[in-house]
């Protein structure tokens, strides 16, 4: 048992050092962020703490978004984490979401686990609390002026929509599109971006892929200017 504890102390120091390098922070900054003495951080890094307490490890684990077990090497770190996403200056980077093509929407829930930073290039981050099934899309021309062409839409399949929200869905088995939700008593109406087009009632035949939580305009790479 003593060997196991000793090995866990060494592993914790190595793992903390790795996470610090990814976050590009030093001992003093980690101490400030976790409200721990810098001497404590230093002892952990050097393996000089013979019996680190949970109340010492927990703020470090919370800061880096890992469990105490992962911090001590008993559990594996998430292999799909994006190196550098733990930068303390930008905590929004904790939630990384893939930007996918519209053609992938219908099969997204089946393909989600296969999308990793290794095989997928386009990602966006958010500070919102979102589900693991969230994804992002680039808005299309028909969504203007509500969503500028080229904006990135963050969509969560697990988020419940309310009156006035925009949802991504398939209407009459057609390609995914976006509609505005309008509550009318017990009925839920879907409003198109095309004003003259009449509203339709949401039924069980419609397939809802998620609720739009946020939109962002990339003014640097947007080709519509």
TACOR-V19985 format. One line per field, one symbol per residue. ss: DSSP state (H for helix, E for strand, C for the rest). psi: psi as a letter, one per 20 degrees, with the letter a starting at -180 (. if undefined). burial: + if it has 24 or more other ideal C-beta (glycine too) atoms within 12 Angstrom, else -. Layout:
# TACOR-V19985
ss->???
psi->???
burial->???
This chain:
# TACOR-V19985
ss->CHHHHHHHHHHHHHHHHHHHHHHCCCHHHHHHHHCCCHHHHHHHHHCCCCCCCHHHHHHHHHHHCCCHHHHCCCCCCCCCCCCCCCCCCCHHHHEEEEECCHHHHHHHHHHHHHCCCCCCCCEEEECCCCCCCCEEEECCHHHCCCCCCCCEEEEECCCCCCCCCEEEEECCCCCEEEEEEEEECCEEEEECCCCCCCCEECCCCCEEEEEEEEEECCCCCCCCC
psi->hhgggghhgggggggggghhghilqaghghgghikqqhhggghghikiohmpqhighghggggikrrhghhijhqqqohjqopiijphhnihihoppporqhiighjghhigiiorihjphpqqqqiqorrijqrqqpqrhiiqigoqpiqppppohippqrpirpqprppljaqqrpqppppnciqoqpprhoghpqqqpprihpopirpohqqqpnigipii.
burial->-------++++++-+++-++-++-+-+--++-++-+---++--++-+-+--+---++-+++-++++-+-++++---+---++--++++----++++++++-+-++--+---+--+----+--++++-+-+--++++++++--+--++--++++++++-+-+---+++++-+----++++++------+-++----------+---+++++++++++---------
